[in-house]
Amino acid sequence: MRACVVQEDGSGRRVLAESLTQEPNAWSQFAGWSPDGRIAIVGRGWESPENAAWEEEHQTFRFGDGWLYDMFLLDMATGKLTNVTAVERVSNYNTGLFYWPNDPHKLGFQALIQGDSHPFRMDRDGRNKKDLTEGSKEFAYGFGASPDGKRIAYHKSYQVWIADADGANAKQIETGHPFNFVPQWSPDGQWLLFLSGEHYDCHPYIVRRDGSGLRKVGDRQGYRGVVAFLDVPDFHGGSSDVPVWARDGNRIYYTAQFGKSVELMRTDVEGQSERLSHSPPGTLHYHPTPAPDGRQLLFGSNRTGTRQLYVMPASDGDARPITQVKPGWGAMWPHWQPRSVGA
């Protein structure tokens, strides 16, 4: 994999931070932006051939000396790279880096500690890392902070939790379902959006930040919600296709099964859904991502037989491709650059 950027019309494609992938068995992945769009967040992974062979044979992960995954900040103007997870290192496997909302001096990320994932907060330079679920022996993931920076949310052992910014006063969101994951704060910070239900049969739900008002707002109609990112058999399983908030905080984009296709959907907070795409059987849509101004929708689709990224008007209309990866490859995980025309 390689982290890339492209203009919203599909021009100007370039690979980012190529120095990160010069070592054999290394790859990069785009993970997001700073709030001002000047810094790109890039993940860099490496795995030894010996460990990879063991994983393929046993069809499971084995994290240890044969793995290294770190998060970098890339200054788009100067090209300077900073490995913030290597500073005062707490793990050899670090993911999910983000800028802490309403606090330019803090970052959040997730680290694998003795086989369990923990949410962390740290200073902008990578120092003073704080484990927000210290002592937990459960796997916490899907970590994010509220827009005011005062609350956090994550799923732990597939139950959604909210807590104060320092990890204190953690409270579980009771849904009655065994599988709940990837909570996302609404733009105004008053709601959490997440998936809830059974494994491979879960649907978009919202709940207020105090845990009240639980509500199902969409039905994925049998869609398993996993997008394979390789065209060869692979035990990793693929990428979760999760719902996202519209920029106005009043609507939600997600994907659902219709016959043999997976289509783009939009719903409001009352659960009134509308279908945005109508495709031939076998078509897959994934990872819908609204533009910063809310006027366009970026998403992935295999409508030509290859997983490409597309842009269309958010109110419905014709989609245009912005990537041209070759057959057997796939374009995935899009992020709009804040306050910019770039995607």
Summary of the structure (lengths in Angstrom):
residues: 343
radius of gyration: 19.3
end to end distance: 17.9
largest distance: 52.0
contacts: 1096
relative contact order: 0.10
helix: 4%
strand: 45%
